[in-house]
Amino acid sequence: MISLWFAGKLFVLLAFAIYVAFAAVVVRQVYLMTRTLVVGAEVPIQLLAWVHLAAAFLALLFVLVYL
């Protein structure tokens, strides 16, 4: 029988995995946007997207280890 605590852990892990996928989509969208629009701030925007993806991935790893 699955306990409520295990179901909660599974839900949190699934939510973080979906968030990492969302962060990867953000990186792809920023890449496409910077190829289409030239505004002069492409590098900081791309850097922020990659930092966001790394932070999301590290948060998922943190949850995997400590939950």
Backbone torsions as a table, in degrees:
resi	resn	phi	psi	omega
1	MET	NA	138.2	-178.8
2	ILE	-87.3	127.4	179.8
3	SER	-81.1	162.7	178.8
4	LEU	-65.0	-36.8	179.0
5	TRP	-63.7	-42.8	178.2
6	PHE	-65.2	-41.1	178.0
7	ALA	-63.1	-38.4	177.3
8	GLY	-65.2	-42.6	177.2
9	LYS	-61.3	-44.5	-179.9
10	LEU	-62.2	-41.2	178.1
11	PHE	-63.2	-43.5	179.8
12	VAL	-64.4	-42.9	177.7
13	LEU	-62.3	-42.3	178.0
14	LEU	-64.3	-41.0	179.2
15	ALA	-63.4	-42.2	178.6
16	PHE	-67.1	-37.3	178.0
17	ALA	-64.2	-40.6	176.9
18	ILE	-65.1	-37.6	179.1
19	TYR	-66.0	-37.3	176.5
20	VAL	-65.0	-40.4	176.6
21	ALA	-62.9	-40.8	176.8
22	PHE	-61.5	-42.3	179.2
23	ALA	-64.0	-36.0	176.9
24	ALA	-67.0	-37.8	176.5
25	VAL	-65.2	-37.2	177.4
26	VAL	-61.8	-42.8	178.5
27	VAL	-60.5	-44.0	179.4
28	ARG	-63.8	-42.9	179.9
29	GLN	-65.9	-38.4	177.2
30	VAL	-65.6	-39.5	177.6
31	TYR	-60.9	-47.3	179.1
32	LEU	-64.5	-39.0	-179.8
33	MET	-64.9	-42.4	-177.7
34	THR	-72.0	-23.5	174.0
35	ARG	-75.2	-30.2	-176.3
36	THR	-86.6	-47.9	-177.1
37	LEU	-107.5	131.1	176.7
38	VAL	-108.8	107.6	-177.4
39	VAL	-117.5	-7.2	178.9
40	GLY	92.5	-4.5	-179.5
41	ALA	-121.1	35.2	-175.4
42	GLU	-68.2	-43.2	-176.1
43	VAL	-64.1	-48.2	178.0
44	PRO	-63.1	-35.2	179.8
45	ILE	-67.8	-43.9	177.9
46	GLN	-65.0	-40.2	178.1
47	LEU	-61.3	-43.4	178.7
48	LEU	-62.9	-39.9	178.3
49	ALA	-64.2	-42.1	179.8
50	TRP	-69.0	-37.4	176.9
51	VAL	-64.8	-38.9	177.6
52	HIS	-61.9	-43.7	178.3
53	LEU	-63.7	-43.4	179.2
54	ALA	-63.4	-41.5	179.1
55	ALA	-65.2	-40.3	178.0
56	ALA	-64.3	-42.1	179.2
57	PHE	-66.0	-41.9	177.8
58	LEU	-64.8	-36.5	177.0
59	ALA	-64.8	-40.2	176.6
60	LEU	-62.4	-44.3	177.6
61	LEU	-62.3	-39.8	178.0
62	PHE	-60.9	-44.6	179.5
63	VAL	-66.4	-38.6	178.4
64	LEU	-63.1	-37.5	-176.6
65	VAL	-79.9	-42.4	-169.8
66	TYR	-104.2	0.6	179.8
67	LEU	-100.3	NA	NA
